[in-house]
Amino acid sequence: MRKYFGETIKLMTRLESKIAFYPTLISLAGLLFALFMYYLESEGISDYLVENAPILVVNDTETARSLLTTFIAGLISIMVFSFSLVMILLNQASSNYSPRVLPGLISNKRHQIVLGVYNSTLLYCIFTLVAIEPNGSSYQLPGFSVLLAILFMIFCLGAFIYFIHSISQEIQINNIMERIFNEAKSRIETLIDNEKDITDEFPDTSNWTVIQSSQSGYYHDVNINLIKSISKEKQLKFEIIPVKGNYVLKELPLVKISNKIDKELEGKILDAIRFSKGELIRENYVLAFKQITEIALKAMSPGINDPGTAINAIDYLTELFAVRLKKNDLRLVCDDEGNAILNINTVSFNDLLFQVMASLRTYCKHDPIILQKLLLMLNFLKQSGYATQETHKNAIDSEIENLIFDAKNQLHNKADLDALDRLISS
């Protein structure tokens, strides 16, 4: 039962991300409500309201037809304009910032809900229009349903104004980077909180049994509850070899196990490893470093030439690195007794810093202002109280040396070199 429940949750997640779960759900709700109103009209609700509250009923057939026809045409126009605007803005974001920011923009639930409201109201108006009899009199006309259609259309106009305002704010680069930063910071802090109660050390895994991957794809996550149950039942410990987000090829090493196992248990363990075709920041904070770095690199390209955005990106990277320094390079999972049973390999701080700085040094070494900003970032990380491990300090020193070497080879103006020397000496 737990297996099928997990598969159901996985399927719902795929539906939400791939076929616009919220618009589909809201559209279905609008269709069901239209059918419900059709039933009420067949029971004579409009006839009752004509006698007791005539202000709540549209009691003219031609007026009702004209209103509903206008609403349907107007909603189609609004939906076409909204979808066109979304496509234009997404294309702009992909060209000016980075294609990696698109999933975060597309997955905005508020925009999906607005589009669902459009489609739901459209379906409601169509079914209400069909319910009008060709020679209908006052008691045959769904007058109350037409009044509700007017209210829904007013609501759609308000949603359209909100949609225009929201998506215009969402596409601004400062808001994009702030969203990426907040999601990554929240994820790192969650991982740090989970590490506070772990005091056990993980044993050496060099002689453990290796299980190869049965499929190819991006390593996404592991079902920790399933691993815990297997560990408790078979007295096993595990190590996930690839780093989260890496592409794993079929028949490459995937998991290390403390003892030899049979094929049936091997299949259960492989089922606990999840693969995906994409990544989300709320599940993999390393993606935030990649996205912000790519935004900075795109801003420094000759076609964009926006060093101000690159400086803002470096500010966000500085704070993210400061938060990352608080986290251990190892991620251990313990059982109910507090014993470490699972080691999930993660990107170390040293590797993460090198990956970011290697790209920034390559594409920003010609700009003295960006070079100074990068030096300030590295000096801040080194002097902050979070860089307590000697390996972290050595990694920062190494990147400072690499940055100075590239800067002096690239810059030829004496004033730029003197400003760099003053910054280094200070």
C-alpha positions as CSV (number, residue, x, y, z in Angstrom):
1,M,0.0,0.0,0.0
2,R,2.8,2.4,0.8
3,K,4.4,1.7,-2.5
4,Y,1.3,2.5,-4.4
5,F,0.7,5.6,-2.3
6,G,4.3,6.8,-3.1
7,E,3.7,6.2,-6.8
8,T,0.5,8.2,-6.7
9,I,2.3,11.2,-5.1
10,K,5.0,10.9,-7.7
11,L,2.4,10.9,-10.5
12,M,0.6,14.0,-9.0
13,T,4.0,15.8,-8.9
14,R,4.6,14.9,-12.6
15,L,1.1,16.1,-13.5
16,E,1.6,19.4,-11.6
17,S,4.9,20.2,-13.4
18,K,4.2,18.8,-16.9
19,I,0.5,19.4,-17.8
20,A,-0.4,22.5,-15.7
21,F,-2.2,20.7,-12.8
22,Y,-3.8,23.9,-11.4
23,P,-5.4,25.2,-14.6
24,T,-6.7,21.7,-15.3
25,L,-8.2,21.3,-11.9
26,I,-9.8,24.8,-11.9
27,S,-11.2,24.2,-15.4
28,L,-12.7,20.9,-14.2
29,A,-14.3,22.8,-11.3
30,G,-15.8,25.3,-13.6
31,L,-17.3,22.6,-15.8
32,L,-18.8,20.8,-12.8
33,F,-20.2,24.0,-11.5
34,A,-21.9,24.7,-14.9
35,L,-23.4,21.2,-14.8
36,F,-24.6,21.9,-11.2
37,M,-26.2,25.2,-12.3
38,Y,-27.9,23.4,-15.2
39,Y,-29.4,21.0,-12.7
40,L,-30.6,23.9,-10.5
41,E,-32.1,25.6,-13.5
42,S,-34.0,22.4,-14.4
43,E,-35.4,22.5,-10.8
44,G,-36.7,26.0,-11.4
45,I,-34.3,28.2,-9.4
46,S,-34.6,31.1,-11.9
47,D,-38.4,30.8,-11.9
48,Y,-38.4,31.1,-8.1
49,L,-36.0,34.1,-8.1
50,V,-38.2,35.9,-10.8
51,E,-41.1,35.8,-8.3
52,N,-39.1,36.5,-5.1
53,A,-35.9,38.4,-6.1
54,P,-36.1,39.5,-9.7
55,I,-33.0,41.7,-9.4
56,L,-30.9,38.5,-9.3
57,V,-32.2,37.2,-12.7
58,V,-31.4,38.3,-16.3
59,N,-34.9,37.9,-17.7
60,D,-34.4,38.7,-21.4
61,T,-33.2,36.0,-23.8
62,E,-31.5,38.3,-26.3
63,T,-29.7,40.2,-23.6
64,A,-28.5,36.9,-22.1
65,R,-27.3,35.6,-25.5
66,S,-25.5,38.9,-26.3
67,L,-23.8,38.9,-22.9
68,L,-22.6,35.3,-23.0
69,T,-21.4,35.6,-26.6
70,T,-19.5,38.8,-25.7
71,F,-18.0,37.1,-22.6
72,I,-16.9,34.0,-24.6
73,A,-15.2,36.2,-27.3
74,G,-13.6,38.4,-24.7
75,L,-12.3,35.6,-22.6
76,I,-10.7,33.9,-25.7
77,S,-9.0,37.2,-26.5
78,I,-7.8,37.6,-22.9
79,M,-6.4,34.1,-22.9
80,V,-4.6,34.5,-26.2
81,F,-3.1,37.8,-25.1
82,S,-2.0,36.3,-21.8
83,F,-0.4,33.2,-23.4
84,S,1.3,35.5,-25.9
85,L,2.6,37.7,-23.2
86,V,4.0,34.7,-21.3
87,M,5.8,33.4,-24.3
88,I,7.3,36.8,-25.1
89,L,8.5,37.3,-21.5
90,L,9.9,33.7,-21.3
91,N,11.8,34.2,-24.5
92,Q,13.2,37.5,-23.2
93,A,14.3,35.9,-19.9
94,S,15.9,33.0,-21.8
95,S,17.8,35.4,-24.1
96,N,18.8,38.0,-21.5
97,Y,19.4,36.0,-18.3
98,S,19.6,32.2,-18.6
99,P,17.4,29.3,-19.9
100,R,17.7,27.7,-16.4
101,V,15.5,30.4,-14.9
102,L,12.5,29.3,-17.0
103,P,11.3,26.4,-14.8
104,G,11.0,28.8,-11.9
105,L,8.9,31.2,-13.9
106,I,6.7,28.6,-15.5
107,S,6.0,26.9,-12.2
108,N,4.5,30.0,-10.6
109,K,1.2,28.7,-9.1
110,R,-0.4,32.1,-9.1
111,H,-0.1,32.5,-12.8
112,Q,-1.4,29.0,-13.4
113,I,-4.4,29.7,-11.2
114,V,-5.2,32.8,-13.2
115,L,-5.1,30.9,-16.4
116,G,-7.3,28.3,-14.9
117,V,-9.8,30.9,-13.9
118,Y,-10.0,32.1,-17.5
119,N,-10.6,28.7,-18.8
120,S,-13.1,27.8,-16.1
121,T,-15.2,30.9,-16.8
122,L,-15.0,30.2,-20.5
123,L,-16.4,26.7,-20.1
124,Y,-19.1,28.0,-17.7
125,C,-20.3,30.6,-20.2
126,I,-20.3,28.1,-23.1
127,F,-22.5,25.6,-21.2
128,T,-24.8,28.4,-19.9
129,L,-25.2,29.7,-23.5
130,V,-26.1,26.2,-24.7
131,A,-28.7,25.9,-21.9
132,I,-30.8,28.8,-23.4
133,E,-33.8,27.5,-25.3
134,P,-34.1,29.0,-28.9
135,N,-37.7,30.2,-28.1
136,G,-37.2,30.4,-24.4
137,S,-39.5,32.4,-22.2
138,S,-38.7,33.8,-18.8
139,Y,-39.1,30.4,-17.1
140,Q,-37.0,28.6,-19.7
141,L,-34.1,31.1,-19.6
142,P,-31.3,30.3,-17.1
143,G,-31.4,33.9,-15.8
144,F,-29.6,33.3,-12.5
145,S,-26.8,31.4,-14.3
146,V,-26.3,34.4,-16.6
147,L,-26.0,36.7,-13.6
148,L,-23.3,34.5,-12.2
149,A,-21.5,34.6,-15.5
150,I,-21.5,38.4,-15.2
151,L,-19.9,38.1,-11.8
152,F,-17.4,35.6,-13.0
153,M,-16.4,37.9,-15.9
154,I,-15.9,40.8,-13.5
155,F,-13.6,38.5,-11.5
156,C,-11.7,37.5,-14.6
157,L,-11.1,41.2,-15.5
158,G,-9.6,41.7,-12.0
159,A,-7.5,38.5,-12.4
160,F,-6.3,39.8,-15.8
161,I,-5.1,43.1,-14.2
162,Y,-3.4,41.1,-11.5
163,F,-1.8,38.8,-14.0
164,I,-0.3,41.7,-16.0
165,H,1.1,43.3,-12.9
166,S,2.4,40.1,-11.4
167,I,4.2,38.8,-14.5
168,S,5.7,42.2,-15.2
169,Q,7.2,42.1,-11.7
170,E,8.2,38.4,-12.0
171,I,10.3,38.9,-15.1
172,Q,12.5,41.7,-13.5
173,I,16.0,40.4,-12.9
174,N,16.2,41.6,-9.4
175,N,13.1,39.7,-8.4
176,I,14.3,36.6,-10.3
177,M,17.6,36.6,-8.4
178,E,15.9,37.3,-5.1
179,R,13.5,34.3,-5.6
180,I,16.5,32.1,-6.5
181,F,18.4,33.3,-3.5
182,N,15.5,32.8,-1.0
183,E,14.8,29.3,-2.2
184,A,18.4,28.3,-2.0
185,K,19.0,29.9,1.4
186,S,15.9,28.2,2.8
187,R,17.1,24.8,1.4
188,I,20.6,25.2,2.9
189,E,19.2,26.2,6.3
190,T,16.9,23.2,6.3
191,L,19.9,20.9,5.6
192,I,21.9,22.6,8.4
193,D,19.1,22.1,10.9
194,N,19.0,18.4,10.0
195,E,22.7,18.1,10.7
196,K,22.5,19.4,14.3
197,D,21.4,16.2,15.8
198,I,23.9,14.0,13.9
199,T,27.0,13.1,16.0
200,D,27.8,9.7,14.5
201,E,30.6,9.2,12.0
202,F,30.3,7.2,8.9
203,P,32.7,4.2,8.3
204,D,35.1,3.7,5.4
205,T,33.3,2.5,2.3
206,S,36.3,1.5,0.1
207,N,35.6,-2.2,0.4
208,W,31.8,-2.2,0.2
209,T,29.6,-3.9,-2.4
210,V,28.8,-1.6,-5.4
211,I,25.5,-1.6,-7.1
212,Q,25.3,-0.3,-10.7
213,S,22.6,1.9,-12.1
214,S,19.8,0.2,-14.0
215,Q,18.9,3.3,-16.0
216,S,20.3,6.7,-17.2
217,G,19.2,10.1,-15.9
218,Y,19.8,12.9,-13.5
219,Y,20.1,11.6,-10.0
220,H,17.2,13.4,-8.2
221,D,16.7,12.0,-4.7
222,V,16.5,8.9,-2.6
223,N,13.5,7.5,-0.7
224,I,15.0,7.8,2.8
225,N,12.1,6.0,4.5
226,L,12.5,2.9,2.3
227,I,16.3,2.9,2.9
228,K,15.7,3.1,6.6
229,S,13.3,0.2,6.6
230,I,15.7,-1.9,4.5
231,S,18.6,-0.9,6.8
232,K,16.6,-1.9,9.9
233,E,15.5,-5.2,8.5
234,K,18.8,-6.3,6.9
235,Q,21.3,-4.4,9.1
236,L,22.8,-2.6,6.2
237,K,24.5,0.8,5.6
238,F,24.5,2.7,2.3
239,E,26.4,5.4,0.4
240,I,25.0,7.2,-2.6
241,I,28.0,7.6,-5.0
242,P,26.9,10.4,-7.4
243,V,26.2,13.9,-6.4
244,K,22.7,15.1,-6.6
245,G,22.0,16.7,-10.0
246,N,24.7,14.7,-11.8
247,Y,23.8,12.7,-14.9
248,V,24.2,9.0,-14.2
249,L,24.7,6.6,-17.1
250,K,23.4,3.1,-17.1
251,E,25.7,0.5,-15.5
252,L,27.8,3.1,-13.7
253,P,28.3,2.8,-9.9
254,L,25.3,4.2,-8.0
255,V,25.2,2.8,-4.5
256,K,27.6,1.2,-2.1
257,I,26.3,-1.3,0.5
258,S,28.1,-2.6,3.6
259,N,27.3,-6.3,2.8
260,K,26.5,-8.5,-0.2
261,I,22.9,-8.8,-1.1
262,D,20.7,-10.8,-3.5
263,K,19.1,-9.6,-6.7
264,E,15.7,-9.1,-5.2
265,L,17.0,-6.7,-2.5
266,E,19.2,-5.0,-5.1
267,G,16.0,-4.2,-7.1
268,K,14.3,-2.7,-4.0
269,I,17.3,-0.5,-3.4
270,L,17.4,0.7,-7.0
271,D,13.7,1.5,-6.8
272,A,14.5,3.9,-3.9
273,I,16.8,6.0,-6.1
274,R,14.8,8.5,-8.1
275,F,15.8,10.0,-11.4
276,S,14.4,13.0,-13.2
277,K,14.8,15.1,-16.4
278,G,15.2,18.4,-14.6
279,E,16.1,20.1,-11.3
280,L,14.4,22.5,-8.8
281,I,16.2,24.8,-6.4
282,R,14.0,23.8,-3.5
283,E,15.4,20.3,-3.8
284,N,19.0,21.1,-5.0
285,Y,20.5,24.3,-3.8
286,V,23.6,23.9,-6.0
287,L,21.3,24.8,-9.0
288,A,20.9,28.3,-7.4
289,F,24.7,28.9,-7.6
290,K,24.6,27.8,-11.3
291,Q,21.7,30.0,-12.2
292,I,23.0,33.1,-10.5
293,T,26.5,32.5,-12.0
294,E,25.0,32.1,-15.5
295,I,23.0,35.3,-15.0
296,A,26.2,37.2,-14.2
297,L,28.0,35.7,-17.2
298,K,25.1,36.5,-19.5
299,A,25.1,40.1,-18.2
300,M,28.9,40.4,-19.0
301,S,28.5,39.2,-22.5
302,P,29.1,41.8,-25.3
303,G,25.5,41.4,-26.5
304,I,24.0,42.3,-23.1
305,N,26.8,44.4,-21.5
306,D,25.1,44.9,-18.1
307,P,27.8,44.9,-15.4
308,G,25.3,46.2,-12.8
309,T,23.4,42.9,-13.0
310,A,26.7,41.0,-12.6
311,I,27.5,43.0,-9.5
312,N,24.1,42.2,-8.0
313,A,24.6,38.6,-8.8
314,I,27.9,38.5,-7.0
315,D,26.3,40.1,-3.9
316,Y,23.8,37.2,-3.9
317,L,26.5,34.7,-4.4
318,T,28.5,36.2,-1.5
319,E,25.6,35.7,0.9
320,L,24.9,32.2,-0.4
321,F,28.5,31.1,0.1
322,A,28.4,32.5,3.6
323,V,25.4,30.4,4.4
324,R,27.0,27.4,2.7
325,L,30.1,27.7,4.9
326,K,27.8,26.7,7.9
327,K,27.0,23.4,6.3
328,N,29.0,20.3,6.5
329,D,30.3,18.7,3.3
330,L,28.9,15.4,4.3
331,R,25.1,14.6,4.5
332,L,24.4,11.8,6.8
333,V,21.0,10.1,7.6
334,C,20.5,8.4,10.9
335,D,18.1,5.7,12.0
336,D,15.8,6.0,15.0
337,E,18.6,5.1,17.4
338,G,20.9,7.9,16.0
339,N,23.2,5.7,14.1
340,A,24.4,6.9,10.7
341,I,23.1,4.5,8.0
342,L,23.2,6.5,4.8
343,N,25.8,8.8,3.4
344,I,24.6,11.0,0.6
345,N,27.6,12.6,-1.3
346,T,27.2,16.3,-1.9
347,V,29.2,19.0,-3.7
348,S,31.9,20.2,-1.3
349,F,32.4,23.9,-0.6
350,N,35.8,23.8,-2.3
351,D,34.4,22.3,-5.5
352,L,31.4,24.6,-5.5
353,L,33.6,27.7,-5.0
354,F,36.0,26.6,-7.8
355,Q,33.1,25.9,-10.3
356,V,31.6,29.4,-9.7
357,M,34.9,31.2,-9.7
358,A,36.3,29.4,-12.8
359,S,33.4,30.7,-14.9
360,L,33.5,34.2,-13.4
361,R,37.2,34.5,-13.8
362,T,37.1,33.4,-17.4
363,Y,34.4,35.8,-18.6
364,C,34.8,38.7,-16.2
365,K,38.6,39.1,-15.9
366,H,38.6,42.0,-18.4
367,D,36.4,44.2,-16.2
368,P,38.3,45.8,-13.3
369,I,35.1,46.7,-11.3
370,I,33.9,43.1,-11.4
371,L,37.4,41.8,-10.4
372,Q,37.4,44.1,-7.4
373,K,33.9,42.9,-6.5
374,L,35.1,39.3,-6.7
375,L,38.1,40.0,-4.5
376,L,35.8,41.7,-1.9
377,M,33.6,38.6,-2.0
378,L,36.5,36.2,-1.4
379,N,38.0,38.4,1.3
380,F,34.6,38.6,3.1
381,L,34.3,34.8,3.0
382,K,37.8,34.3,4.4
383,Q,37.4,36.8,7.2
384,S,33.9,35.8,8.2
385,G,33.5,33.7,11.2
386,Y,31.9,30.9,9.2
387,A,35.1,29.8,7.5
388,T,36.3,27.7,10.4
389,Q,37.7,24.8,8.5
390,E,41.3,25.1,7.3
391,T,40.4,23.4,4.0
392,H,37.8,26.2,3.3
393,K,40.4,28.9,4.0
394,N,42.9,27.2,1.7
395,A,40.3,27.0,-1.0
396,I,39.5,30.7,-0.7
397,D,43.2,31.6,-0.7
398,S,43.7,29.5,-3.8
399,E,40.9,31.3,-5.6
400,I,42.2,34.7,-4.6
401,E,45.6,33.8,-6.1
402,N,44.0,32.6,-9.3
403,L,41.9,35.7,-9.6
404,I,44.9,38.0,-9.1
405,F,46.9,36.0,-11.6
406,D,44.2,36.3,-14.3
407,A,43.6,40.0,-13.5
408,K,47.3,41.0,-13.8
409,N,47.6,39.1,-17.1
410,Q,44.4,40.7,-18.5
411,L,44.6,44.3,-17.3
412,H,47.2,46.6,-18.8
413,N,46.1,50.0,-17.6
414,K,48.3,51.2,-14.8
415,A,45.4,52.8,-12.9
416,D,43.5,49.6,-12.9
417,L,46.5,47.6,-11.7
418,D,47.2,50.2,-9.0
419,A,43.6,50.0,-7.8
420,L,43.8,46.2,-7.7
421,D,47.1,46.3,-5.8
422,R,45.5,48.7,-3.2
423,L,42.6,46.4,-2.8
424,I,44.9,43.4,-2.3
425,S,47.1,45.1,0.2
426,S,44.1,46.4,2.2
